Amino acid sequence: MSKDARWSTLLEMLAQHGRLGVEEAAAALDVSSATIRRDLDELHEQQLLTRTRGGAVAHGVSYELPLRYKKSRQAAEKERIGRAVAELIAPGEVVGLTGGTTITEVARALSVRPDIVGDADAGGKGRPPALTVVTNALNIAHELTIRPQIKIVVTGGVARSQSYELTGHLASGVLAEIAMDVAVLGVNALTVESGAYVHHEGEANINRLLAERAQRTIVAADSSKIGKRAFVRVCALDQVDVLVTDDALPEDAAAGFRDAGVTVVTV
């Protein structure tokens, strides 16, 4: 196992349990205790965890993994969700995309749709673009900029190293002037009772504005996020039109969202 893979797994274990022992981690990853100690020391130096005698603990209760270490979590499910969400978006629409690994998969699926990127003349000589994407996520803007048929609008704002998302009043000011057909939200948690949540208050505000400025809102979240709560609420469930998730979502949970008026798509 490579160092990057070990680090990703260690951070995932820490996010799930809040505390991690050296011997426990060594057994789980099938490596030596000395290797785990070095890994934990290096992650501590990067301020991604707090080193303790015999292991490590997460920084706080609302522990949030940096985006670069989330890529392996439910990767197959996120790819399926991304493709399914992309199919719900029509050519010519104005689409708002938040940040996060699942929404990055949505952007990638949109970037290879033949009816969107196949028209080489779209967006040129006065013709409208095949798709307009409004995003506060720097990584998504970077990936889509090479697609001339997709018009990219970046909100501006202050970048968060955890998620590559732009937040703050500069981002809010841009979104106040934009109308969108659909907003696609990535969330850290979603419940029938309380709606959508994320870990960071600045991201919550931008996500909320995206939903308010769009005619319809899609939440894209793997089933591990369902029924959980995070630090800050983005919006109530009545602001969500569609939930796209994976087929591990229990049927009773899906029924609860449908009863609340949300269309549930499982893939």
Secondary structure, DSSP 4 states (H G I P E B T S, - for coil): --HHHHHHHHHHHHHHHSEEEHHHHHHHHTS-HHHHHHHHHHHHHTTSSEEETTEEE-SSTT----GGGTTTTTHHHHHHHHHHHHHTS-TT-EEEE--SHHHHHHHHHHHT-HHHHS-TTTTSTTPPPSEEEEESBHHHHHHHTT-TTEEEEE---EEPTTT-BEESHHHHHHHTT--EEEEEEE-SEEETTTEEEES-HHHHHHHHHHHHTEEEEEEE--GGGBT---SEEEE-GGG--EEEE-TTS-HHHHHHHHHTT-EEEE-
